[in-house]
Amino acid sequence: MKQASHCLSYLKGQSKIGIIGSAEIGWTLAVKWAAHGHRVLISNRRGPASLLESVAEAGVPLTAATVEEAISCEVVLMAVPWTQIPQVLRADLSWNDRILIDPSNIFTSYAPNYTVADLGDDSGSEIIARLAPGARVVKAFNTLPASTMFAPPPEAGLTRVSLIAGDDPEALATVETLVKDAGLAPLVAGSLAIAGRQLELRGAFSLIELFTRKRSAAISET
């Protein structure tokens, strides 16, 4: 039986979350999770000093950290471009069953000339899982741009659905709760090998907006 990971202490309260990458998705989730009471360390390749002003103005308790400090956290969000992932996931890192959230899309270049990696029969999240042996990888937060993902729903009572994929039930449960804490409705789509491909750029769910309607807690009596 797999030994329970300390990262699952999240399910009993707040978690220590490390974020690598301070662009739109990394920063947005950092603020939302910190506002929800989690201890959030945010980092980028330029170092903590580059984040001090933004952290001071965030209005929530964030900590500017090194990439190494962020990687050591219980849950890690790796919000960096696809081409930078091999530099982050060094071979000497020991993951020890920690959760690694993958919001990446397989762009090799961006506007105005977008290009996408040809992975053949492979998938981005499976590659990341091989680069981070010992990590429990969960694909999440990648099917929509952050500006769309966190925009107000088109009508009251709706919550935007966020699809996730992974192979470890406990890691999926942790990320489901973090999705809720970010103001979205989680939906587990399946494994990395199958659903991971469907969530990936050009997959069946890429750029698809889904909503769920909040149900009233009231129960009518007859």
ChimeraX attribute file (.defattr): number of C-alpha atoms within 10 A of each C-alpha:
attribute: neighborCount
match mode: 1-to-1
recipient: residues
	/A:1	3
	/A:2	5
	/A:3	6
	/A:4	10
	/A:5	14
	/A:6	13
	/A:7	19
	/A:8	18
	/A:9	14
	/A:10	19
	/A:11	14
	/A:12	7
	/A:13	9
	/A:14	15
	/A:15	23
	/A:16	20
	/A:17	25
	/A:18	29
	/A:19	31
	/A:20	26
	/A:21	21
	/A:22	21
	/A:23	12
	/A:24	13
	/A:25	23
	/A:26	22
	/A:27	20
	/A:28	15
	/A:29	24
	/A:30	28
	/A:31	20
	/A:32	17
	/A:33	26
	/A:34	24
	/A:35	18
	/A:36	14
	/A:37	15
	/A:38	21
	/A:39	19
	/A:40	28
	/A:41	25
	/A:42	29
	/A:43	29
	/A:44	22
	/A:45	13
	/A:46	11
	/A:47	14
	/A:48	18
	/A:49	13
	/A:50	14
	/A:51	17
	/A:52	15
	/A:53	11
	/A:54	14
	/A:55	18
	/A:56	13
	/A:57	10
	/A:58	15
	/A:59	11
	/A:60	17
	/A:61	18
	/A:62	22
	/A:63	20
	/A:64	23
	/A:65	22
	/A:66	20
	/A:67	22
	/A:68	13
	/A:69	15
	/A:70	26
	/A:71	26
	/A:72	17
	/A:73	22
	/A:74	22
	/A:75	28
	/A:76	24
	/A:77	28
	/A:78	26
	/A:79	27
	/A:80	22
	/A:81	17
	/A:82	19
	/A:83	14
	/A:84	11
	/A:85	16
	/A:86	13
	/A:87	8
	/A:88	17
	/A:89	18
	/A:90	11
	/A:91	11
	/A:92	7
	/A:93	15
	/A:94	15
	/A:95	17
	/A:96	15
	/A:97	20
	/A:98	22
	/A:99	27
	/A:100	27
	/A:101	26
	/A:102	23
	/A:103	24
	/A:104	25
	/A:105	23
	/A:106	19
	/A:107	15
	/A:108	15
	/A:109	14
	/A:110	10
	/A:111	6
	/A:112	6
	/A:113	7
	/A:114	9
	/A:115	12
	/A:116	14
	/A:117	14
	/A:118	11
	/A:119	10
	/A:120	6
	/A:121	6
	/A:122	11
	/A:123	19
	/A:124	21
	/A:125	26
	/A:126	17
	/A:127	13
	/A:128	19
	/A:129	18
	/A:130	12
	/A:131	17
	/A:132	22
	/A:133	16
	/A:134	16
	/A:135	21
	/A:136	22
	/A:137	28
	/A:138	26
	/A:139	30
	/A:140	26
	/A:141	25
	/A:142	23
	/A:143	27
	/A:144	18
	/A:145	13
	/A:146	15
	/A:147	11
	/A:148	13
	/A:149	20
	/A:150	17
	/A:151	10
	/A:152	12
	/A:153	13
	/A:154	10
	/A:155	8
	/A:156	9
	/A:157	12
	/A:158	17
	/A:159	21
	/A:160	21
	/A:161	20
	/A:162	24
	/A:163	25
	/A:164	28
	/A:165	27
	/A:166	26
	/A:167	16
	/A:168	14
	/A:169	11
	/A:170	17
	/A:171	23
	/A:172	25
	/A:173	16
	/A:174	19
	/A:175	26
	/A:176	21
	/A:177	15
	/A:178	23
	/A:179	22
	/A:180	15
	/A:181	18
	/A:182	20
	/A:183	17
	/A:184	22
	/A:185	22
	/A:186	24
	/A:187	15
	/A:188	18
	/A:189	18
	/A:190	16
	/A:191	16
	/A:192	23
	/A:193	16
	/A:194	13
	/A:195	20
	/A:196	26
	/A:197	23
	/A:198	20
	/A:199	28
	/A:200	23
	/A:201	22
	/A:202	14
	/A:203	14
	/A:204	13
	/A:205	20
	/A:206	16
	/A:207	17
	/A:208	11
	/A:209	13
	/A:210	13
	/A:211	15
	/A:212	13
	/A:213	13
	/A:214	11
	/A:215	8
	/A:216	7
	/A:217	6
	/A:218	6
	/A:219	6
	/A:220	5
	/A:221	4
	/A:222	3
